[in-house]
Structures are given as C-alpha cells and as structure tokens.
Amino acid sequence: MKALCRAYSRKKGRNNVTVDDLIHVITPKGRAAVPDSIKAELLQRIRSFLVAAAL
C-alpha cells in the first residue's frame, strides 16, 4: 500500500495529492487483499457483538 501511495503521489505531483485521493486509489486493492474468510469471520463477530449489546 505504501508503494502504491508513493507511485500515485509521484505521478500526480506531491503538492497535488490529498488524503482523499490516496484513499480512493488504495481502497479497492486493500479490500481485495483481505481473504473472504477473514471478511466473513469479522462480519460474524460484529453481528455477535451487536446482538450481545442489544440485550
């Protein structure tokens, strides 16, 4: 991710890049890098927490 951000900032120019630009560029690659099994487990933990917190 760090290399991707650096490459993007070099391409656009250091003074022409915002944090929002970087987030827009790296988000799809970051999401693709996380395995589906981890995403499913995290979603299940969030659901369990919300159910427990509702009581």
C-alpha positions as MATLAB code, in Angstrom:
seq = 'MKALCRAYSRKKGRNNVTVDDLIHVITPKGRAAVPDSIKAELLQRIRSFLVAAAL';
ca = [
       0.000    0.000    0.000;
       2.838    2.326    0.841;
       4.430    1.780   -2.571;
       1.099    2.358   -4.292;
       0.650    5.660   -2.463;
       4.152    6.768   -3.345;
       3.715    5.900   -7.007;
       0.419    7.779   -7.152;
       1.867   10.855   -5.463;
       4.840   10.869   -7.840;
       2.517   10.581  -10.823;
       0.222   13.411   -9.717;
       2.850   15.563   -8.050;
       3.374   15.768   -4.310;
       1.520   19.039   -3.917;
      -1.495   17.886   -5.933;
      -2.453   14.825   -3.872;
      -4.890   14.763   -0.966;
      -5.552   12.058    1.594;
      -8.957   11.522   -0.012;
      -7.233   10.870   -3.361;
      -4.996    8.261   -1.767;
      -7.904    6.567   -0.012;
      -9.803    6.414   -3.292;
      -6.816    4.788   -5.018;
      -5.854    2.191   -2.405;
      -9.269    1.114   -1.055;
     -10.111   -1.373   -3.845;
      -6.681   -3.018   -3.672;
      -6.784   -3.133    0.114;
     -10.193   -4.776    0.166;
      -9.086   -7.301   -2.448;
      -6.027   -8.156   -0.322;
      -8.144   -9.378    2.619;
      -9.278  -13.002    2.195;
     -13.028  -13.651    2.056;
     -12.799  -15.983    5.051;
     -11.426  -13.151    7.195;
     -14.165  -10.801    5.989;
     -16.833  -13.396    6.853;
     -15.353  -14.012   10.311;
     -15.190  -10.294   11.053;
     -18.784   -9.813    9.929;
     -19.878  -12.659   12.208;
     -18.036  -11.137   15.174;
     -19.676   -7.770   14.537;
     -23.103   -9.393   14.384;
     -22.454  -11.291   17.620;
     -21.346   -8.108   19.334;
     -24.426   -6.195   18.178;
     -26.730   -8.968   19.397;
     -24.983   -9.059   22.784;
     -25.025   -5.266   23.100;
     -28.739   -5.086   22.329;
     -29.615   -7.142   25.420;
];
